[in-house]
Amino acid sequence: MIEALQFDFMRNALLAGVFVSIACGVIGTFVVIKRIVFISGGIAHAAYGGIGLGYYFRYSVLPALLTEAAWTRLDPRPGAYPMIGAILFSLISAVAMGLVQRRTRQRADTVIGVMWAIGMAIGIIFVDLTAGYKVDLMSYLFGSILAVQPSELFFILGLDVVIILLVVLFYKELLAISFDETFATVENVPVDVIYIVLLCMIALTVVMMMRVVGLIMVIALLTMPAAISGQFVRGMRRMMILASILGILFTTVGLWLSYAWNLTSGATIILVSGVAFLLSLAVKPLVGRWRAR
């Protein structure tokens, strides 16, 4: 791994993995405790609609509205538009799914699954409608951590700061709704509002993770470190810290294996996380016996 760090792209990838792992450890703990893995997956896949909308706006709408001189002077960055579109779409999807889950009489899993599919379909349609060169969007589905640019690192770090500040600000309320919503309601906690805030933080984390493991494998990295830590520690803060450390370990080991064996980095990171989760299931009974003795 030391040899690989001589390359700028590997250093950027390692930093991206660290930043994303911190957010995954914090938000993934709430996802696991609250048991909202499915709605998290719905938000992740619905974000694909924003990616397609971002490319359509950049390659079809803006060139039609601006003169060639103005277009050249603005020097737009192509990668920024799908990220902005993904943020908007994922936040809108998070709010919509949260309201559906809370207030609709329809089965929540059915409605969320429909919104999941519609988001993916919208993204594909907008890509088809985009004029000119059709970019390869597979990197957003399966990740491209080795292609992370320094500007994207600042973007990811900014989202990290926003997520951590929101968790610190609403920690007691998030703790209350995670374990006992009835008690939180009795204590006059705005349960619905805090729940929507939690889903919005999940949406921001999903956007961060697109570049690391892709939208399809977001759920795995969001939940497995937190699920492992929940087997061995008690307390929300301890779970968050251990999950973040595990996430950093998994991304680092996955990057090293992908570099050494020329494998796809996102899939390798998820495979490392999955193997660790299965090992934790085997080790947990042994740890329980040791503690009993």
Summary of the structure (lengths in Angstrom):
residues: 293
radius of gyration: 20.0
end to end distance: 39.6
largest distance: 76.4
contacts: 1021
relative contact order: 0.18
helix: 83%
strand: 0%
